[in-house]
Amino acid sequence: MNQLKQNLIRFSFVVTFLFLLIPHFTQAQVVKESTKKRISIGFGLFSDVWMKTPDGMKTRTINQGVNIFATYNVPFGKSNFGLSIGLGLSIHNLYWNYMFKGSNDSLQFIKVPDNISYKRSKLTLPYLEIPVEFRFKTKSKFAVGIGFKVGYMIYAHSKWVGDDYLFETTNTLKTSFKDIKNIEKFTYGPTVRIGYKWIHVNAWYSLSSLFTKGIGPDMYPISIGFLLMPF
């Protein structure tokens, strides 16, 4: 099962690369005009702002993430309005001054002590998502979208680069904990998007907490970024 989850992560990065090539193919008119009107594909970069973090927890100013998606669009007659539903993948990263200790079945996250030096400590959170959106798009390609998405956690893991805190030495330790427990499996919240032609800015507000209730702080992200939607 762990190997399957690792393969899903590798697959997501391959898909991300392929999405970067989409503008080249669309310029070559590989995709028919009728298909463009029904299918939207997008690639985005964003940063998370983590809310309600407990006292003493510090997060990086930029917590970069990536998302890709494809939606099927249903227009409302001949109007500029429509509804879309699809499937996507978002990978969030939380860079913080905390680290994990223990085994995979009984991990605890604790604040990094002052006597431990580190270069990177992050928590990676990939979600498979179902986005739904009401859209408005003019003939000049100006677009606005208001929607909602639900995500399912597929493989939460951490990465540490710094002092070897496991054996309490100053030797450099590069390690990770996989399939971290006590994180909410589902995430959900409203979305908003505005753009012109291929370039859009978007935001997502999480209504769900990162950690399981009663296990960790009631913290959640607000994501702000941009999208490229070639068709």
N, C-alpha and C positions, 0 to 999 in steps of 0.2 A: 504493500500500500504506500509506503514512504517513497519507493522508487517511482510509482505512478505519479505522485504529487510533484516530485522533482522533474519528471518529464513534462508535466503541465507548465511548470515555470519556464523551462527551456523553450517549450512550444510558444509561450506568450512572447518571448523576445524575438523569436523567428517571425511570428506574425507581425510584430511591431515593425521589423525591418521591411517586410513585404508591403506594409501600408505606406511606408515612405516612398515606395516606388510607384504608387497609384497615380500621382500627377503625370508622370511620364506616359503611362499607358492611356490615360484619359485624353491627353493631348493628341495621341495617335488615333483617337476616335474608335478605340476597340469596343467601348461600351455604347450600345445603341441609345438614342435619345429617349425612347419610350421607357427603357430600363432606368435611366437616370431619374425620371420623374417618380418612380416607385421605390427606389432603393437609395439610401444614404449611407455612406461609409465615412468614418471620421477617425482621426488620430489626434490626441491631445497631450499637452504637458501642463502640469499644475503644481501648486504648492499648497500644503496643508497648514492652516493656523489652528493650533490645538487649544481648545477652550477648557476652562475649569481645571487646569492642572493644579495639583496640590502644592502647598508651600515647599520651596526647596527644589522643585522639579524645574529644570531648564530645558527648553527645546530650541533647536536651531531656528534661525529666522526663516530660512528656506528649507522646507521639507519636501523635496521634489518628488513627483510621482508621474505616472504615465497611464493613459487609458486609450483603448481602441473599442470601436463598436460598429455595428451594422444594424440598420433599422429598415422596416418596411412601412411605407407611407400610404395613407388612405386619404385622399382629398375629399373635402366636403363639397361635392358637386363641382361647379366651375368657379367657386370662390377662392380666395387666397388662403383659406384656413384648411387645416387637416389634422389628422391624428397619426402618430407613428408609434410602433412598438418594435423592440429588437433585443439584441444580445450583445453584451460587452464584457470587457475585462479591465479592471482598474487595479493598479499596484501602488499602494500608499507606503511611505517611509516616514518613520518617526525617529529623528535623531535627538537623543536625550542624554542626560547625565545619570542614567540608571544602567544597571547590568543584571544579568540573570545568574542565579546560583542554584545548584541542586541537580536533580535528574529530570529527564523530560516529563516524567509523571508527577513530579512534585517541585516544579520550578518556583522560585520566588524572585521577584525583581526588587532590588535594593539600590539606594543611592550610592553612587561611586564615592568611596571615601577620599578625603583630601590627599592622602598619601599615595594614591594610585594614579599614575599618569596614563592617559589613553588618547588615541588619535581618532577613533570612531567607535561609537556604540549606537546601533540602530535596530529598530524593530520593523520588519517588512510585512505588509498586510495585503495579499492579493485577494480580490473578490471577483467572482463571476456575477454579472449583473443583468437585470432585466430593466431597461429604461422604457418609460412611456412618456410621450410628450405631445402637447397641443401646439401646433405650429401656425405661424403666419408668415407668408412669403410673397413679396410683390414681384411683378414682372422684371423689375430692375435688380432683383436678387438680394434685396434687403430682407432679412429674416429675424424673427423673434420666436423663441420656444420656451414654454413653461411646462414643467413636467414633474415626474417623480420616478425614483429608481430604487430597486431592492437588490441587495447584493448578498452573496453567500461566500463566507471565508473558505478558501481551499487549502491554504498552506502557510500559516503564520510562522515566521522564523526570525531569529536575531543574528546579528553579527557583531563581533568585538575585535578591535585591533588596539592593543595597548599592553600594559604590564600584565604579567602572568599572575592574576589574582587567585587562580585556582591553587597554585603551589606557593603563592605569596613571595614571588621573586620579581626582579625588575627585567627579566628576560621578556622579549616581545612575544605576545600570545595572539594568534589569529584563530579564533574559534567561532562556532555558531551553535545555537540550540534550535532544533527542528520540531515542527508540529507542536508549537507552544499551546498549552492548555489555558483555561480560564479566560479566554477571549470570546466575546460574543460572536456566534457563527453568522448571525444575520445583521445587516446594516441597511438603513433606509432613510430617505429624506427627499425634500423637494430640490428641483434643479431649475436653473434659468440660463438662457443663452441668447445672445444677440450678435448679429454679424452681417457682413456684406460679402456676397459671392463665396469664396473659399475660406475666408478668415473670420473666426468668431471668438468672442470671449464668453466664458461660462463660469458658473458657480454652483456649488452643491453644499447643502446644509444638512449635516447628519443629525437625525433625531434619536439615534441609538448611541449608547455608551460603548467605548472600546472594550472595557473589561466586564466580565460577568458581575452582576449585581452582588455586592457584599464581599467581593474578592479584591477589587482594586478601585481606584478613584473613578468618579463619574465624569470622565473626560471624553471629549468628542471633537472631531475635526470639522472645519469649514474649508472647503477646497475652492481655490480661485485659479483660473488658468486660461489657456486659449486652445482653440481647436482648428484643425485643417480639415475641411470637408470638401474634397474634390468633386463629389457628386452625391 
